[in-house]
Amino acid sequence: MTIGQGILLVLALGAFGLALRRGVPTAQRALRETGDTILRVLPLLVAALPMAAFLAELIPPDLAAGWLGPESGLLGIAIASLAGGFIPGGPFVSFPLVLTFLKAGAGGPQMVALITGWAILGFHRVIAWEWPVLGGRFILIRLLASGILPVLAGLIAQALLPMFPHALVRP
């Protein structure tokens, strides 16, 4: 268990304790909801994790290293930023995909830009949620205000890398 997982476990146990203080029915509802969520998420994990492993074997290292590698610089960061916006789904798809690209030779700053593009741009969310709920004007303002952030995140990561050379390497 990692430190992060341990912290989450302690927080979950603390939340369970607080729910118990509100009464057993509250804790039971929370446990039922937890079980329902696990049942919904488990199939995603079962599909996404092998997909990432298979992609790691299928992505040609020269492709990942060439377009998104450490030497691709600003162009690689820009490509990764835009590509991140097109990654559908949640973290069960995006994070294994980033790990796959890193294993195939992609650069850390480029992957920071990719995951930031996924989080901020999310074109699938724009189509499914933002357009019908908030409308085109809101989308235009939001993208004009935040569209550059994935590139900036990649450039900042690139600037920070000399100070933290192992920060973007999975332990």
Backbone torsions as a table, in degrees:
resi	resn	phi	psi	omega
1	MET	NA	133.8	178.0
2	THR	-82.0	169.1	177.8
3	ILE	-61.8	-42.9	179.1
4	GLY	-60.0	-43.2	178.2
5	GLN	-65.4	-39.2	177.8
6	GLY	-62.6	-42.0	178.0
7	ILE	-62.3	-44.6	178.3
8	LEU	-61.5	-39.5	179.0
9	LEU	-63.7	-44.9	178.5
10	VAL	-62.2	-43.0	178.2
11	LEU	-63.0	-41.4	178.9
12	ALA	-63.9	-43.1	178.4
13	LEU	-64.7	-38.1	176.3
14	GLY	-63.6	-43.0	177.8
15	ALA	-64.1	-38.3	177.3
16	PHE	-63.3	-42.2	177.5
17	GLY	-60.8	-42.3	177.5
18	LEU	-65.1	-38.5	177.6
19	ALA	-64.1	-39.8	177.8
20	LEU	-62.5	-36.5	178.7
21	ARG	-63.7	-27.6	177.2
22	ARG	-81.1	-10.7	177.7
23	GLY	128.2	151.8	-178.7
24	VAL	-58.9	-41.9	179.4
25	PRO	-58.6	-36.6	178.0
26	THR	-63.9	-46.2	179.0
27	ALA	-64.2	-38.4	179.1
28	GLN	-64.8	-41.9	177.7
29	ARG	-62.0	-41.9	179.5
30	ALA	-63.5	-41.8	177.9
31	LEU	-64.9	-40.0	177.6
32	ARG	-62.5	-44.0	177.9
33	GLU	-62.5	-39.5	177.3
34	THR	-60.3	-47.4	178.8
35	GLY	-61.3	-42.7	178.3
36	ASP	-61.7	-42.1	179.8
37	THR	-65.2	-42.9	178.0
38	ILE	-59.6	-42.5	179.7
39	LEU	-65.6	-31.9	177.7
40	ARG	-76.1	-36.4	-173.8
41	VAL	-84.0	-32.7	-176.0
42	LEU	-54.7	-46.4	177.6
43	PRO	-60.8	-33.4	176.9
44	LEU	-64.3	-43.2	178.0
45	LEU	-63.3	-43.1	-178.5
46	VAL	-62.0	-33.2	178.9
47	ALA	-85.1	-43.4	-171.1
48	ALA	-73.2	-40.4	-176.4
49	LEU	-67.2	-45.8	174.6
50	PRO	-64.2	-35.8	178.3
51	MET	-58.1	-44.5	179.2
52	ALA	-63.2	-40.8	179.2
53	ALA	-64.7	-42.5	179.3
54	PHE	-67.1	-40.9	178.1
55	LEU	-61.7	-36.8	179.1
56	ALA	-58.9	-34.4	179.4
57	GLU	-82.4	-24.5	-174.3
58	LEU	-92.8	-27.4	-178.8
59	ILE	-74.4	118.6	179.2
60	PRO	-63.4	128.0	-179.0
61	PRO	-55.4	-34.7	-179.4
62	ASP	-68.2	-29.6	176.7
63	LEU	-68.5	-50.8	-179.9
64	ALA	-63.7	-44.5	-177.7
65	ALA	-70.5	-35.6	-177.6
66	GLY	-70.7	-50.7	-175.9
67	TRP	-86.6	-31.4	-173.7
68	LEU	-125.8	11.0	-176.5
69	GLY	-74.3	171.9	-179.1
70	PRO	-57.6	-29.1	-178.2
71	GLU	-86.4	-4.2	-177.5
72	SER	-75.7	-14.9	172.7
73	GLY	57.6	-140.6	-176.1
74	LEU	-62.8	-38.8	179.0
75	LEU	-62.1	-44.3	177.9
76	GLY	-63.3	-38.5	177.8
77	ILE	-65.1	-42.6	179.3
78	ALA	-65.5	-43.5	178.3
79	ILE	-61.9	-45.6	180.0
80	ALA	-63.5	-39.3	179.1
81	SER	-59.7	-48.1	-179.7
82	LEU	-68.1	-43.5	179.5
83	ALA	-60.1	-37.8	178.6
84	GLY	-58.1	-35.4	178.7
85	GLY	-64.6	-22.3	-178.1
86	PHE	-95.9	-2.2	178.7
87	ILE	-75.3	117.6	-179.2
88	PRO	-81.5	163.4	172.0
89	GLY	84.3	-172.4	-174.4
90	GLY	-98.0	-159.7	-176.4
91	PRO	-65.7	-19.9	179.9
92	PHE	-70.9	-18.3	175.2
93	VAL	-99.3	-48.9	-170.4
94	SER	-68.6	-45.4	-176.1
95	PHE	-69.4	-43.5	173.8
96	PRO	-61.4	-32.8	178.2
97	LEU	-66.2	-41.3	176.8
98	VAL	-61.9	-44.4	177.9
99	LEU	-60.3	-39.9	178.2
100	THR	-61.4	-48.0	179.4
101	PHE	-63.2	-40.5	177.9
102	LEU	-60.6	-43.6	179.4
103	LYS	-65.4	-28.0	-178.9
104	ALA	-86.3	-0.5	175.2
105	GLY	112.0	6.5	177.6
106	ALA	-68.5	154.5	179.6
107	GLY	-83.2	150.9	179.0
108	GLY	-60.5	-49.5	178.9
109	PRO	-60.0	-35.3	177.8
110	GLN	-65.4	-37.2	179.3
111	MET	-74.8	-29.8	172.1
112	VAL	-62.4	-43.8	178.1
113	ALA	-63.9	-40.6	-179.4
114	LEU	-63.1	-48.1	-177.1
115	ILE	-70.1	-31.7	176.1
116	THR	-70.6	-38.1	174.5
117	GLY	-62.3	-41.0	177.1
118	TRP	-61.0	-44.9	-175.8
119	ALA	-71.5	-37.9	-172.7
120	ILE	-94.2	-42.8	-175.0
121	LEU	-82.9	-51.9	176.0
122	GLY	35.8	65.9	-174.8
123	PHE	-59.1	-31.0	177.2
124	HIS	-65.7	-35.2	177.1
125	ARG	-72.7	-33.8	177.0
126	VAL	-59.8	-46.6	-177.8
127	ILE	-69.4	-45.9	-173.7
128	ALA	-77.4	-34.4	-171.6
129	TRP	-122.2	-51.6	-169.6
130	GLU	-67.2	-46.5	-179.1
131	TRP	-60.5	-53.4	-178.3
132	PRO	-66.9	-31.1	-175.0
133	VAL	-89.8	-45.0	-171.7
134	LEU	-107.6	-21.1	175.9
135	GLY	89.6	167.1	-174.3
136	GLY	-65.9	-38.1	-179.7
137	ARG	-62.4	-42.9	178.7
138	PHE	-61.9	-44.4	-179.7
139	ILE	-60.5	-44.7	-179.9
140	LEU	-59.2	-49.5	179.9
141	ILE	-62.1	-44.8	-178.0
142	ARG	-62.7	-45.1	-178.3
143	LEU	-70.3	-35.6	175.3
144	LEU	-65.4	-36.5	-178.8
145	ALA	-77.0	-32.9	-171.5
146	SER	-119.6	-6.5	-174.7
147	GLY	-60.2	-28.5	-179.1
148	ILE	-81.4	-14.7	-174.3
149	LEU	-59.1	-39.7	177.7
150	PRO	-60.4	-40.1	178.0
151	VAL	-65.1	-44.8	178.4
152	LEU	-60.7	-40.8	178.7
153	ALA	-61.6	-42.4	177.7
154	GLY	-63.4	-42.1	179.1
155	LEU	-67.3	-39.7	177.0
156	ILE	-64.5	-42.1	177.3
157	ALA	-60.6	-40.2	178.8
158	GLN	-63.8	-39.0	178.9
159	ALA	-70.3	-33.3	-178.5
160	LEU	-80.1	-22.2	-174.4
161	LEU	-54.7	-41.0	178.1
162	PRO	-61.7	-29.8	179.7
163	MET	-79.6	-26.6	-178.3
164	PHE	-132.6	70.0	-171.1
165	PRO	-61.5	-25.0	-177.9
166	HIS	-105.1	8.8	-175.0
167	ALA	-66.1	-32.1	-176.5
168	LEU	-100.4	17.6	176.6
169	VAL	-109.4	127.6	-179.0
170	ARG	-68.8	129.6	-178.5
171	PRO	-66.9	NA	NA
